Amino acid sequence: MSLRVEVFDDDEWADRVVDRWATVMRDAPASRLCLPTGETPVPVYAEAARRIDFTAATVFVLDEFDLPFGHLARCDSMLRRDFLDRLTALPAAIHLMNPAAPDPEAECRRYESVVEVGGLDLTLLGLGANGHLGLNEPGSTADAPARVVRLAPSTIEAASRYAQDAEPVIGMTLGMRSILASNAIWLLVAGAHKGEILDRTLNGPIGPDVPASFLRHHPNAVVLADRSAAEHLATPVA
């Protein structure tokens, strides 16, 4: 199956993504949202916080690094800093992973069960440099559960951009199984540096080598890319 792609000019990308998100939240204000962190969604969150009412929504963080509570590079810290703290009023519920839990694998199972009770209406994703979604690193299967994962070197390197002393070796992630069960999925891709892995996601083999490729099996997934990310695709998108 192919994956639908929508491309926007770089300077309009965040606004156009938020236009879509505003429509979703107007029609379904109590949506259950799974949200990523990192650099890609920052401008989207800034604009969404200004324009959208999330007070009836439920938010799930997509993943978490095994870093001390309050660390600047932790996913919960980034979600608060880049999104939640910008809101006039917080969502009705916010669910986070706890990497300091006595039994991290049990914590992953607990988190997955909370997600599964009501499912996910919309999952926003960033595209990892190695094709990961959340912390579902290469080698992850389409039915992978929420779990503790060992991070790929490129993911550890990326974490260091969020804080100089960030060198997490392991993390926790919602699995591909839960991600692919979401009613709708938006893969946010921005920047020319994501062009090669976006091309592999869209046009390469579907399989664990590029976990993002599994989105091509989802009936309601879309790539929302800026022109810099899309301009070097093997099959250009208008």
C-alpha positions in Angstrom: 0.0 0.0 0.0 1.1 3.6 -0.5 1.1 6.3 2.1 -0.6 9.6 1.3 1.6 12.6 1.3 0.7 16.3 1.6 3.5 18.9 1.1 3.4 22.5 2.3 5.8 25.3 1.8 8.3 25.5 4.6 7.1 28.7 6.0 3.5 27.5 6.0 4.0 24.0 7.2 3.2 24.4 10.9 0.2 26.6 10.2 -1.2 24.1 7.7 -0.8 21.2 10.1 -2.5 23.2 12.8 -5.4 24.0 10.5 -6.0 20.3 10.2 -5.6 19.8 13.9 -8.0 22.6 14.7 -10.7 20.9 12.6 -10.2 17.6 14.3 -10.5 19.2 17.8 -13.5 21.3 16.8 -15.4 18.2 15.6 -14.1 15.9 18.4 -13.0 18.0 21.4 -12.6 14.9 23.7 -10.1 13.3 21.3 -7.5 10.9 22.8 -4.2 12.2 21.4 -0.8 10.5 21.4 1.9 13.2 21.1 5.6 13.1 20.2 8.4 15.3 21.4 11.7 16.5 19.8 12.4 19.3 17.4 9.9 18.6 14.6 6.6 19.3 16.5 7.8 22.4 18.3 6.4 25.0 15.8 3.2 23.0 15.5 2.7 22.9 19.3 3.4 26.7 19.6 0.7 27.5 17.0 -1.7 24.8 18.3 -1.5 26.2 21.8 -2.4 29.6 20.6 -5.3 28.5 18.4 -6.9 25.3 19.8 -8.8 24.4 22.9 -7.6 21.1 24.3 -9.4 21.2 27.7 -11.6 18.2 26.9 -8.8 16.1 25.3 -6.7 13.3 26.8 -3.0 13.3 26.0 -0.6 10.4 26.0 3.1 10.9 25.7 4.6 8.7 22.9 7.8 7.7 24.7 10.3 8.5 27.4 14.1 8.5 28.0 15.6 6.9 31.0 16.8 10.2 32.5 16.3 11.7 35.9 12.9 13.4 36.6 13.1 17.0 35.5 15.9 16.5 33.1 15.6 18.9 30.1 15.9 16.1 27.6 13.2 13.9 29.1 10.1 13.6 26.9 7.7 14.8 29.7 9.9 17.9 30.2 9.9 18.7 26.5 6.1 18.1 26.2 5.5 20.5 29.1 8.0 23.1 27.8 7.0 23.0 24.2 3.2 22.4 24.5 1.5 22.0 27.8 3.0 25.1 29.5 1.8 27.2 26.5 -1.8 26.2 26.9 -4.3 28.6 28.6 -5.9 25.5 30.3 -4.5 21.9 30.5 -6.2 18.9 28.8 -8.6 16.9 30.9 -6.1 14.1 31.4 -2.3 13.7 30.7 -0.7 10.3 30.8 3.1 9.9 31.1 5.5 7.0 31.3 7.6 6.6 34.5 11.1 5.2 33.7 11.9 5.2 37.4 9.2 2.6 38.2 10.4 -0.4 40.2 9.5 -2.7 37.3 10.0 -0.8 34.0 8.5 -3.6 31.9 5.4 -3.7 34.1 5.2 0.1 33.8 5.1 -0.3 30.0 2.4 -2.9 30.2 0.4 -0.6 32.5 0.7 2.3 30.2 -0.3 0.2 27.1 -3.4 -1.0 29.0 -4.4 2.6 29.7 -4.1 3.4 26.0 -6.0 0.4 25.0 -9.0 1.1 27.2 -10.2 3.9 25.0 -7.8 3.6 22.1 -6.2 6.6 20.3 -8.1 8.9 18.0 -5.1 10.7 16.6 -1.4 9.9 16.9 1.1 12.5 15.8 4.6 11.2 15.0 8.0 12.5 14.2 10.3 10.6 11.8 13.5 9.4 13.3 16.7 9.7 11.3 16.9 5.9 11.2 13.2 5.5 10.5 12.1 4.9 14.1 8.6 6.0 15.4 8.6 6.9 19.0 11.5 4.7 20.3 10.6 1.8 18.0 14.1 1.4 16.7 15.0 -0.5 13.5 14.3 -4.2 14.2 10.9 -3.4 15.7 8.0 -5.4 14.3 4.5 -4.2 13.5 3.1 -6.0 16.5 5.7 -4.8 19.0 4.1 -3.9 22.3 5.0 -1.0 24.7 8.3 -1.9 26.2 11.8 -0.9 27.4 14.2 -0.5 24.5 17.9 0.0 24.0 18.5 3.1 22.0 20.3 3.3 18.6 23.4 5.5 18.5 21.6 8.0 16.3 18.8 8.4 18.8 21.3 8.9 21.6 23.0 11.6 19.5 19.7 13.2 18.8 18.9 13.4 22.5 22.1 15.3 23.1 20.6 18.2 21.1 18.0 18.7 23.8 20.5 18.9 26.6 24.3 18.7 26.5 24.5 16.1 29.3 21.7 13.9 27.8 23.1 10.4 26.9 20.3 8.0 27.6 21.0 4.4 26.7 17.5 3.0 27.2 14.0 4.3 27.0 10.4 3.3 27.1 8.0 3.5 24.1 4.5 2.9 23.1 4.8 0.0 20.7 4.0 -0.2 17.0 1.0 -2.3 17.9 -0.7 0.6 19.7 0.5 3.2 17.2 -0.9 1.3 14.2 -4.2 0.8 16.1 -4.8 4.6 16.2 -7.8 5.7 14.3 -5.7 8.4 12.5 -1.9 8.9 12.2 -0.1 12.0 11.0 3.6 11.7 10.3 5.2 15.1 10.7 8.4 15.5 8.6 10.3 18.8 8.3 13.7 19.7 7.0 16.0 18.5 4.1 17.9 16.3 6.5 14.8 14.0 6.7 14.5 13.7 3.0 16.4 10.4 2.6 14.7 8.5 5.4 11.3 9.9 4.2 12.1 8.4 0.8 12.9 5.0 2.3 9.7 5.2 4.4 7.6 5.8 1.3 9.3 3.9 -1.4 11.6 1.2 0.3 10.6 -2.2 1.5 8.0 -2.4 4.2 9.6 -4.0 7.3 11.5 -3.7 10.5 14.5 -2.1 9.0 12.5 1.1 8.7 9.6 0.9 11.2 8.0 4.0 9.8 7.3 2.0 6.6 4.6 0.1 8.5 2.5 3.2 8.2 1.9 2.2 4.6 -0.4 -0.6 5.9 -2.6 1.9 7.9 -5.9 2.9 6.3 -5.8 6.5 7.7 -2.2 7.6 7.9 -0.8 10.7 6.1 2.6 12.3 5.8 2.5 16.0 6.4 5.9 17.2 5.1 7.5 20.5 4.3 8.9 21.1 0.9 12.5 20.8 2.1 11.9 17.3 3.3 9.9 16.3 0.2 11.9 17.9 -2.7 14.4 15.0 -3.0 11.9 12.1 -3.0 12.6 9.5 -5.7 8.9 10.0 -6.7 8.3 13.7 -6.4 5.1 14.9 -4.7 3.4 18.1 -5.9 
